[in-house]
Amino acid sequence: MPHRSFSMRGNAKKGKEMKRTLIAFGFLSAISFGSALATETKVEGRIYGSWWMYVTDSVFVSNGDYVDHKGWSQFSLDRSYMTMKSMLTDYTSVNLTTDLNTKGGFSGYDVILKYGYAAVKMPFWTPLVFSLGLQPTKYPEFVDNQVWGHRYLEKNIGDRLELLTTSDLGATLDYAIGQEGKNGSAGVSLWNGTKYSDVSEKNKNKDLNLYAGLRPLADNADFSNSAVGAQVYLGTQNEVIDTSLASGDFKRQIISVAGKVNYRDYFDFGLDYWSNTLGQVDSLGNSIDDLKQNAFMVYGVFYFKNVVSETSLLRTLDLLLRYDMFDPNTDTENNKENLLIAGFECAPAKGINASLNYRSYSFEAGDKDSQNYIYLNTEFKF
């Protein structure tokens, strides 16, 4: 009987997984069917896959067994996005984006909603757009698209360290600078302060986000893709706040600046800096010193396109180097963490990118050894 009961629970679990899978396929099918009916609807997607190998001498313990970790390798599907964008009127559009990831509670992939929002151009002032719903936080989106630009290879540092979510529920007023936003945009957002993978709001406070992302040399043929941006994020950590405490005990303040210098198809050089301050209370609810964190990313990309012949196989090859520095608590010594990424990237065809790179995670603390990997990252866009 106990065995039979276990089997029934297993079948129930499989049934739930099958139900989730069917719902996901149904949703994606509906998107595809809708795109065929609506002339102003576009469907697009991205798939991020990777393979990695651990190359440092080390062991780890599994159920009391010592396992050799060096040479451990794994294939993974890092992310898979499906997006539907539709123009409902000349002034109103909607965006639905699903995210396939492993944040769910079962051994497999969940399909969750990353974006689901409507954007309305103000008829009396078309550069101004009002967005409402589950939508991208603007500064991380700017860094991913205009500065770092290699999201499939690694997240921007603020996202990688989870200093700020890339999508939240809220409202945004965005002003496009230049014709159709050619020179960038600036605006203000009001957020719940949660994240798209956990939308539960745990207190009554809202977060305020001021941002700007600019391409000041968009009309310069040599530096048109250069960019600069910044944000100020003021709010409260998404924690339950007892009536004996104040929201200031859980404050959240982020100041970020980023920029990229691009010279034609020769090179990119960019950086991204985050200063994160969190209000702190101890286990008894007493206020203690604020936790201050600093994160810094610097990178460079050299393009072979203009230094080899038009028939060379190296024409689509890039040389890439990135270095991250993170201090999780500026008041504590020997706690800094660094990441080095060095390797090659190629774009053999439109919509396809791949990178073979070496990664090293290093730690200031003397009792932590570095962790070294070989990675192969791929991106397929359609």
FENKAWO-V41915 format. One record per pair of residues at least 24 apart in sequence whose C-alpha atoms are under 8 Angstrom apart, sorted by the first residue. I is the first residue (numbers start at 1). J is the second residue. D is the distance in whole Angstrom. If there is no record, write none. Layout:
i = {I | I}
j = {J | J}
d = {D | D}
This chain:
i = {20 | 24 | 28 | 31 | 35 | 38 | 40 | 40 | 40 | 41 | 41 | 41 | 41 | 42 | 42 | 42 | 43 | 43 | 43 | 43 | 44 | 44 | 44 | 44 | 44 | 45 | 45 | 45 | 45 | 45 | 45 | 46 | 46 | 46 | 46 | 46 | 46 | 46 | 46 | 47 | 47 | 47 | 47 | 47 | 47 | 47 | 47 | 47 | 48 | 48 | 48 | 48 | 48 | 48 | 48 | 48 | 48 | 49 | 49 | 49 | 49 | 49 | 49 | 49 | 49 | 50 | 50 | 50 | 50 | 50 | 50 | 50 | 50 | 51 | 51 | 51 | 51 | 51 | 52 | 52 | 52 | 52 | 53 | 53 | 53 | 54 | 54 | 54 | 54 | 55 | 55 | 55 | 55 | 56 | 56 | 56 | 56 | 91 | 91 | 91 | 91 | 92 | 92 | 92 | 92 | 93 | 93 | 93 | 94 | 94 | 103 | 112 | 113 | 114 | 114 | 114 | 115 | 115 | 127 | 127 | 127 | 127 | 127 | 128 | 128 | 128 | 128 | 129 | 129 | 129 | 129 | 129 | 130 | 130 | 130 | 130 | 131 | 131 | 131 | 132 | 132 | 132 | 132 | 133 | 133 | 133 | 134 | 134 | 134 | 134 | 134 | 135 | 135 | 135 | 135 | 136 | 136 | 136 | 137 | 137 | 137 | 137 | 138 | 139 | 139 | 139 | 139 | 139 | 139 | 140 | 141 | 142 | 142 | 143 | 143 | 146 | 146 | 146 | 147 | 147 | 147 | 147 | 147 | 147 | 147 | 148 | 148 | 148 | 152 | 152 | 152 | 153 | 153 | 153 | 157 | 157 | 157 | 157 | 157 | 158 | 158 | 163 | 165 | 165 | 165 | 166 | 166 | 167 | 167 | 168 | 168 | 168 | 168 | 168 | 168 | 169 | 169 | 169 | 169 | 169 | 182 | 182 | 183 | 183 | 183 | 183 | 183 | 184 | 184 | 184 | 184 | 184 | 185 | 185 | 185 | 186 | 186 | 186 | 186 | 186 | 187 | 187 | 193 | 193 | 193 | 193 | 194 | 201 | 202 | 202 | 202 | 202 | 203 | 203 | 203 | 203 | 205 | 205 | 205 | 206 | 206 | 207 | 207 | 207 | 207 | 208 | 208 | 208 | 209 | 209 | 221 | 222 | 222 | 222 | 223 | 223 | 223 | 223 | 224 | 224 | 224 | 225 | 225 | 225 | 225 | 226 | 226 | 226 | 226 | 226 | 227 | 227 | 227 | 228 | 228 | 228 | 228 | 229 | 229 | 229 | 230 | 230 | 230 | 230 | 231 | 231 | 231 | 232 | 237 | 245 | 248 | 249 | 249 | 249 | 249 | 250 | 250 | 250 | 250 | 251 | 251 | 251 | 251 | 252 | 252 | 252 | 252 | 253 | 253 | 265 | 265 | 265 | 266 | 266 | 266 | 266 | 266 | 267 | 267 | 267 | 267 | 268 | 268 | 268 | 269 | 269 | 269 | 269 | 270 | 270 | 270 | 271 | 271 | 271 | 271 | 272 | 272 | 272 | 273 | 291 | 291 | 292 | 292 | 292 | 292 | 293 | 293 | 293 | 293 | 293 | 294 | 294 | 294 | 294 | 294 | 295 | 295 | 295 | 295 | 296 | 296 | 296 | 297 | 297 | 297 | 297 | 298 | 298 | 298 | 299 | 316 | 316 | 316 | 317 | 317 | 317 | 317 | 318 | 318 | 318 | 319 | 319 | 319 | 320 | 320 | 334 | 334 | 334 | 335 | 335 | 335 | 336 | 336 | 336 | 337 | 337 | 337 | 337 | 338 | 338 | 351 | 351 | 351 | 351 | 352 | 352 | 352 | 352 | 353 | 353 | 353 | 354 | 354}
j = {110 | 111 | 82 | 84 | 84 | 86 | 86 | 87 | 88 | 84 | 85 | 86 | 87 | 84 | 85 | 86 | 82 | 83 | 84 | 85 | 82 | 83 | 84 | 381 | 382 | 80 | 81 | 82 | 83 | 381 | 382 | 79 | 80 | 81 | 82 | 379 | 380 | 381 | 382 | 77 | 78 | 79 | 80 | 81 | 378 | 379 | 380 | 381 | 77 | 78 | 79 | 80 | 152 | 377 | 378 | 379 | 380 | 75 | 76 | 77 | 78 | 79 | 377 | 378 | 379 | 75 | 76 | 77 | 78 | 375 | 376 | 377 | 378 | 75 | 76 | 375 | 376 | 377 | 373 | 374 | 375 | 376 | 373 | 374 | 375 | 371 | 372 | 373 | 374 | 371 | 372 | 373 | 374 | 370 | 371 | 372 | 373 | 120 | 121 | 122 | 123 | 118 | 119 | 120 | 121 | 118 | 119 | 120 | 118 | 119 | 197 | 197 | 196 | 167 | 196 | 197 | 167 | 196 | 175 | 176 | 177 | 180 | 181 | 173 | 174 | 175 | 176 | 172 | 173 | 174 | 175 | 176 | 171 | 172 | 173 | 174 | 171 | 172 | 173 | 169 | 170 | 171 | 172 | 169 | 170 | 171 | 167 | 168 | 169 | 170 | 196 | 167 | 168 | 169 | 170 | 166 | 167 | 168 | 165 | 166 | 167 | 168 | 211 | 211 | 212 | 213 | 229 | 230 | 231 | 166 | 166 | 213 | 229 | 258 | 272 | 225 | 227 | 260 | 227 | 228 | 258 | 259 | 260 | 270 | 271 | 260 | 270 | 299 | 377 | 378 | 379 | 355 | 377 | 378 | 272 | 295 | 296 | 297 | 324 | 274 | 295 | 276 | 194 | 195 | 196 | 195 | 196 | 195 | 196 | 192 | 193 | 194 | 195 | 196 | 199 | 193 | 194 | 195 | 196 | 199 | 215 | 218 | 214 | 215 | 216 | 217 | 218 | 212 | 213 | 214 | 215 | 216 | 212 | 213 | 214 | 210 | 211 | 212 | 213 | 214 | 211 | 212 | 235 | 236 | 237 | 238 | 238 | 238 | 238 | 239 | 240 | 241 | 238 | 239 | 240 | 241 | 235 | 236 | 247 | 235 | 236 | 233 | 234 | 235 | 236 | 233 | 234 | 235 | 233 | 234 | 264 | 262 | 263 | 264 | 261 | 262 | 263 | 264 | 262 | 263 | 264 | 261 | 262 | 263 | 264 | 259 | 260 | 261 | 262 | 263 | 259 | 260 | 261 | 257 | 258 | 259 | 260 | 257 | 258 | 259 | 255 | 256 | 257 | 258 | 255 | 256 | 257 | 256 | 278 | 285 | 279 | 279 | 280 | 281 | 287 | 278 | 279 | 280 | 281 | 277 | 278 | 279 | 280 | 276 | 277 | 278 | 279 | 277 | 278 | 303 | 305 | 306 | 302 | 303 | 304 | 305 | 306 | 300 | 301 | 302 | 303 | 300 | 301 | 302 | 298 | 299 | 300 | 301 | 298 | 299 | 300 | 296 | 297 | 298 | 299 | 296 | 297 | 298 | 297 | 329 | 330 | 328 | 329 | 330 | 331 | 326 | 327 | 328 | 329 | 330 | 326 | 327 | 328 | 329 | 330 | 324 | 325 | 326 | 327 | 324 | 325 | 326 | 322 | 323 | 324 | 325 | 322 | 323 | 324 | 323 | 346 | 347 | 348 | 344 | 345 | 346 | 347 | 344 | 345 | 346 | 343 | 344 | 345 | 344 | 345 | 364 | 365 | 366 | 363 | 364 | 365 | 363 | 364 | 365 | 361 | 362 | 363 | 364 | 362 | 363 | 379 | 380 | 381 | 382 | 378 | 379 | 380 | 381 | 378 | 379 | 380 | 378 | 379}
d = {8 | 7 | 8 | 7 | 8 | 8 | 6 | 5 | 8 | 7 | 6 | 4 | 6 | 6 | 5 | 6 | 7 | 6 | 5 | 7 | 6 | 5 | 7 | 7 | 5 | 7 | 5 | 4 | 6 | 6 | 5 | 8 | 6 | 5 | 7 | 7 | 6 | 4 | 7 | 8 | 8 | 6 | 4 | 6 | 8 | 6 | 5 | 7 | 6 | 5 | 5 | 6 | 6 | 7 | 6 | 5 | 7 | 8 | 6 | 5 | 5 | 7 | 6 | 5 | 7 | 6 | 5 | 6 | 7 | 7 | 5 | 4 | 6 | 4 | 6 | 6 | 5 | 7 | 7 | 6 | 4 | 6 | 5 | 5 | 7 | 8 | 6 | 5 | 7 | 8 | 6 | 5 | 7 | 8 | 6 | 6 | 8 | 6 | 5 | 7 | 7 | 7 | 6 | 5 | 6 | 6 | 5 | 7 | 4 | 6 | 8 | 8 | 7 | 7 | 6 | 8 | 7 | 8 | 5 | 5 | 7 | 7 | 8 | 7 | 6 | 5 | 6 | 8 | 6 | 5 | 6 | 8 | 7 | 6 | 5 | 7 | 6 | 5 | 7 | 8 | 6 | 5 | 7 | 5 | 6 | 7 | 7 | 5 | 4 | 6 | 7 | 5 | 6 | 6 | 7 | 6 | 4 | 7 | 7 | 5 | 5 | 7 | 7 | 6 | 7 | 7 | 8 | 7 | 6 | 6 | 7 | 6 | 8 | 7 | 8 | 8 | 7 | 8 | 7 | 8 | 7 | 6 | 5 | 6 | 8 | 8 | 7 | 8 | 7 | 7 | 6 | 7 | 6 | 7 | 8 | 7 | 7 | 6 | 7 | 7 | 7 | 7 | 8 | 6 | 8 | 7 | 8 | 6 | 6 | 7 | 7 | 6 | 5 | 6 | 8 | 8 | 7 | 8 | 8 | 8 | 7 | 7 | 6 | 5 | 6 | 8 | 6 | 8 | 5 | 4 | 6 | 8 | 6 | 6 | 6 | 8 | 6 | 4 | 6 | 8 | 6 | 6 | 7 | 7 | 7 | 6 | 6 | 7 | 6 | 5 | 5 | 8 | 7 | 6 | 6 | 6 | 7 | 7 | 8 | 6 | 7 | 7 | 6 | 4 | 7 | 6 | 5 | 6 | 4 | 6 | 7 | 8 | 5 | 5 | 7 | 6 | 5 | 6 | 7 | 8 | 8 | 8 | 6 | 8 | 8 | 8 | 5 | 5 | 5 | 8 | 5 | 5 | 7 | 8 | 6 | 4 | 6 | 6 | 5 | 6 | 8 | 5 | 4 | 6 | 6 | 5 | 7 | 7 | 8 | 7 | 7 | 5 | 6 | 6 | 6 | 7 | 4 | 6 | 8 | 8 | 5 | 5 | 8 | 7 | 6 | 5 | 7 | 5 | 7 | 6 | 7 | 7 | 6 | 5 | 7 | 7 | 7 | 7 | 5 | 4 | 6 | 5 | 5 | 7 | 8 | 6 | 4 | 7 | 6 | 5 | 6 | 7 | 5 | 4 | 6 | 6 | 5 | 7 | 6 | 6 | 8 | 7 | 6 | 6 | 8 | 8 | 6 | 5 | 5 | 6 | 6 | 5 | 7 | 8 | 7 | 7 | 6 | 4 | 6 | 6 | 5 | 6 | 7 | 6 | 4 | 6 | 6 | 5 | 7 | 6 | 5 | 5 | 6 | 7 | 6 | 4 | 7 | 6 | 5 | 6 | 6 | 5 | 6 | 6 | 7 | 5 | 5 | 8 | 7 | 6 | 6 | 6 | 5 | 7 | 7 | 6 | 5 | 6 | 5 | 6 | 8 | 6 | 5 | 6 | 7 | 6 | 5 | 6 | 6 | 5 | 7 | 4 | 6}
